[in-house]
Amino acid sequence: MYRKFVKVIPFPDELAHSIIARVALANCCHSELVISSLRTLLQLPPTDNPVFVLAAGLSMDRDILLTRHTMHPLHYAVARNSALVPLSSRKNGFQALFGPKSAATARYCELCFLAERGTCVIPSWRRKHHLPAVDWCPVHFTPLRAWSTELAAPFFRHSQQGLFEHLDAEVASSVENAVLRRYGQLLTSWLDRSVPYSSLKVCKVILAECHRQNIRCSKEGSAPLLSDILLSKLPPTWVHRHMPHLANKKAGIAHPKFDTLGTSSSDSFPTASLALILAALFASISDIDRALESY
């Protein structure tokens, strides 16, 4: 690909896929060829994780690239007790680590873009704009916009019309919702964790708080169901968009996921679902942090 490799310096919180796009632009090649070409240039074994290949090409510590420029910390923010090891020891696939690799669009905040445009030639994709079911910027609380990942580099042709599309205006109601704001803030903070929380600990915190608030997490009983509490606190448009299985549930009827927390394995709950429940049960991020640290 290149006899003399041109390096780039990653921006804070820049998604690794965005780094690859800028590497491709700097070296006049297609982004899909960056990893394979670096393997050949650096004579690295084909079994090396793409994160480590990119880190070697940029002369970066691979653990720093993994934990600060991929979604890896969020994937493993909550893990089973047997897996409470440093996040850099975990392995994952290329697409999951590097963000919207296989997606048609990546997301960005227009205000973040305008701020970056004054300090760098090509603004980048950020991890904080790719949190699951968070359709707004956690810094500016404005709706995110979409960008086609088929372009050679992020925002390289910002002036062309038709490449962007606003996420629905319904996002405005999500941004104003206190639970969803906490949810986005909680996921953002988990991006910086180096060691995951124990899934057992998180579930114990949730069950204890549900008991304190007289909320039911099982099919049996007469107390209000956790799923009904969630539905009462979340904007219907957001629920329909991101959790149609919850939106279609009838009041008083147990949800097969949320309302079995007290009887099912904690390892079966996605990190994002646990974060949403915590955001709904507690009044602030500091309250959540204190509760998790107390167990």
C-alpha positions in Angstrom: 0.0 0.0 0.0 2.7 2.5 1.0 6.4 2.5 1.1 6.4 5.3 3.7 3.5 5.2 6.0 1.9 8.5 7.1 0.7 8.4 10.7 -2.2 10.4 12.2 -2.7 11.4 15.8 -6.0 10.2 17.2 -8.3 12.9 18.7 -9.7 12.5 22.2 -12.6 10.0 22.2 -12.2 9.4 18.4 -13.7 6.2 17.2 -11.1 3.8 15.8 -13.0 3.5 12.5 -12.6 7.3 12.1 -8.9 7.0 12.8 -8.7 4.4 10.0 -10.6 6.7 7.6 -8.1 9.5 8.3 -5.2 7.1 7.9 -6.6 6.0 4.5 -7.0 9.6 3.5 -3.4 10.5 4.5 -2.0 7.6 2.6 -4.3 7.8 -0.5 -5.8 4.4 -0.1 -9.2 2.8 0.7 -10.0 2.4 4.4 -10.8 -1.3 3.9 -7.1 -1.9 3.0 -5.5 -0.2 6.0 -5.4 -3.1 8.4 -4.3 -5.7 5.9 -1.7 -3.4 4.5 -0.3 -2.5 7.9 0.0 -6.2 8.7 2.1 -6.7 5.6 4.2 -3.6 6.1 4.9 -4.3 9.8 5.2 -8.1 9.2 2.6 -8.9 11.8 0.9 -12.3 12.1 -2.5 -12.6 10.5 -4.0 -13.6 13.9 -3.2 -10.2 15.5 -6.3 -8.3 16.5 -7.0 -5.3 14.2 -6.8 -3.0 17.3 -3.3 -4.2 17.9 -2.4 -3.8 14.2 -3.6 -0.3 14.1 -1.9 0.5 17.4 1.4 -0.8 16.0 1.0 1.3 12.9 0.4 4.5 15.0 3.2 3.6 17.5 0.5 3.7 20.2 0.0 1.6 23.3 -2.6 -1.0 22.2 -4.4 -0.9 25.6 -4.8 2.9 25.2 -6.2 2.5 21.7 -8.5 -0.3 22.9 -9.9 1.5 25.9 -10.0 5.1 24.7 -10.9 4.7 21.0 -13.3 1.7 20.7 -16.6 0.8 22.2 -14.9 -2.1 24.1 -15.2 -0.6 27.6 -19.0 -0.2 27.1 -19.4 -3.7 25.8 -17.8 -5.1 29.0 -18.9 -2.4 31.5 -20.9 -5.1 33.2 -19.6 -8.7 33.1 -20.1 -11.9 34.9 -18.0 -12.4 38.1 -15.6 -14.8 36.4 -14.7 -12.1 33.8 -13.7 -9.2 36.1 -10.4 -8.7 34.4 -8.9 -5.6 32.9 -10.7 -4.7 29.7 -7.5 -4.9 27.6 -7.4 -8.6 28.4 -10.8 -9.2 26.6 -11.1 -10.0 23.0 -13.9 -9.0 20.6 -14.6 -8.9 16.9 -13.5 -6.1 14.5 -17.0 -4.6 14.0 -18.0 -4.5 17.6 -14.7 -2.9 18.6 -14.4 -0.3 15.9 -18.0 1.0 16.0 -20.2 1.5 13.0 -18.0 -0.6 10.7 -20.9 -2.5 9.0 -23.6 0.2 9.5 -24.8 2.4 6.6 -24.3 5.6 8.7 -22.3 6.9 11.6 -23.6 9.6 13.9 -22.3 13.0 14.8 -23.3 16.2 16.6 -23.5 19.3 14.5 -22.3 21.6 17.3 -19.3 19.3 18.0 -18.5 19.3 14.3 -18.6 23.1 14.1 -16.3 23.4 17.2 -13.8 20.9 15.8 -13.8 22.5 12.4 -11.9 25.4 13.9 -9.2 23.2 15.3 -8.7 20.4 12.7 -9.0 19.9 9.0 -11.3 16.8 9.2 -13.5 16.5 12.3 -14.0 12.9 13.5 -16.5 10.4 14.7 -16.7 10.2 18.5 -17.4 7.2 20.7 -19.9 9.3 22.8 -22.1 9.7 19.7 -22.5 6.0 19.2 -24.0 5.0 22.6 -26.8 2.4 22.2 -30.2 4.1 21.9 -28.8 7.5 22.6 -29.9 9.7 19.7 -28.5 13.0 21.1 -25.1 14.4 21.9 -24.4 13.9 25.6 -22.5 17.2 25.7 -24.9 19.6 23.9 -28.1 17.5 24.2 -28.9 18.2 20.6 -30.2 15.5 18.1 -27.4 13.6 16.3 -27.2 13.6 12.6 -26.2 10.7 10.3 -23.3 10.4 7.9 -22.8 7.8 5.2 -19.9 5.5 6.1 -19.3 4.8 2.4 -17.4 8.1 2.1 -13.6 8.0 2.2 -13.4 9.9 5.4 -15.8 11.5 7.9 -17.1 14.9 6.9 -14.7 15.1 3.9 -17.5 16.6 1.8 -19.5 18.4 4.4 -20.8 21.0 1.9 -22.6 18.4 -0.2 -26.3 18.3 0.5 -28.2 15.1 0.8 -25.5 13.2 2.6 -27.0 13.9 6.0 -30.4 13.2 7.5 -31.7 14.5 10.8 -32.8 11.9 13.2 -36.5 12.3 13.9 -37.7 15.5 15.6 -39.0 13.0 18.3 -35.5 13.0 19.7 -36.3 16.4 21.3 -38.7 14.7 23.8 -36.0 12.1 24.6 -33.4 14.8 25.4 -35.8 16.5 27.9 -36.5 13.2 29.7 -34.6 13.0 33.0 -34.3 9.2 32.9 -32.9 9.2 29.4 -30.5 12.0 30.2 -29.1 9.9 33.1 -29.0 6.9 30.9 -26.8 8.7 28.4 -24.6 10.1 31.1 -24.2 6.7 32.7 -23.2 5.0 29.5 -20.7 7.9 28.8 -19.1 7.4 32.2 -18.9 3.7 31.6 -16.8 4.3 28.5 -14.0 5.3 30.8 -14.0 2.2 33.0 -10.9 0.0 33.0 -12.4 -2.9 34.9 -16.1 -3.9 34.5 -18.7 -4.0 37.2 -19.8 -7.4 38.4 -23.2 -8.3 36.9 -24.2 -9.9 40.2 -23.4 -6.7 42.0 -25.4 -4.6 39.5 -28.4 -6.9 39.8 -28.2 -6.9 43.6 -28.3 -3.1 43.6 -31.3 -3.1 41.2 -33.2 -5.7 43.3 -32.5 -3.8 46.5 -33.7 -0.5 45.1 -36.8 -2.2 43.6 -37.6 -3.7 47.0 -37.2 -0.3 48.7 -39.5 1.3 46.2 -42.0 -1.6 46.3 -41.4 -2.5 42.6 -41.8 -6.1 41.4 -39.1 -7.8 39.3 -40.8 -11.1 39.0 -44.1 -12.5 37.6 -45.5 -13.3 40.9 -46.9 -10.6 43.3 -49.1 -7.6 43.4 -46.6 -4.7 43.4 -46.2 -2.6 40.3 -44.0 -4.3 37.7 -40.6 -2.9 36.8 -41.6 -2.8 33.1 -44.6 -0.7 33.9 -42.5 1.7 35.9 -40.1 2.0 33.0 -43.0 2.7 30.5 -44.4 5.4 32.8 -41.0 7.2 32.9 -39.9 7.0 29.3 -41.2 8.9 26.2 -43.4 6.5 24.1 -41.7 7.6 20.9 -38.3 6.5 22.3 -39.6 3.2 23.5 -41.2 2.4 20.2 -38.0 3.3 18.4 -35.6 1.4 20.5 -37.6 -1.1 22.5 -40.7 -2.2 20.5 -40.9 -5.4 22.6 -41.5 -3.2 25.7 -43.7 -0.7 23.9 -46.1 -3.5 22.9 -46.5 -4.8 26.4 -49.8 -4.5 28.2 -50.0 -2.9 31.6 -49.9 -5.4 34.4 -48.5 -8.2 32.2 -45.0 -9.2 33.1 -42.3 -8.5 30.5 -40.2 -11.7 29.7 -37.0 -9.7 30.2 -37.3 -6.8 32.6 -39.8 -8.5 35.0 -37.7 -11.7 35.4 -34.6 -9.9 36.9 -35.3 -11.4 40.3 -35.4 -15.0 39.0 -33.2 -15.2 35.9 -29.4 -15.1 35.5 -27.9 -11.6 35.6 -25.5 -12.5 32.8 -28.4 -12.6 30.3 -29.0 -8.8 30.7 -27.3 -6.5 28.2 -25.3 -3.7 29.6 -27.6 -1.0 28.1 -30.7 -2.6 29.7 -29.1 -2.6 33.1 -28.0 1.1 32.6 -31.6 2.0 31.7 -33.0 0.4 34.8 -30.5 2.1 37.0 -31.3 5.5 35.4 -35.0 4.9 36.1 -34.6 3.8 39.7 -32.1 6.4 40.9 -32.3 10.2 40.9 -28.7 11.0 39.9 -25.5 9.4 38.6 -23.8 10.0 41.9 -26.6 8.0 43.6 -26.0 5.2 41.2 -22.2 5.3 41.7 -22.7 5.2 45.5 -25.0 2.3 45.3 -22.7 0.3 43.0 -19.7 1.0 45.3 -21.6 0.0 48.4 -21.9 -3.7 47.3 
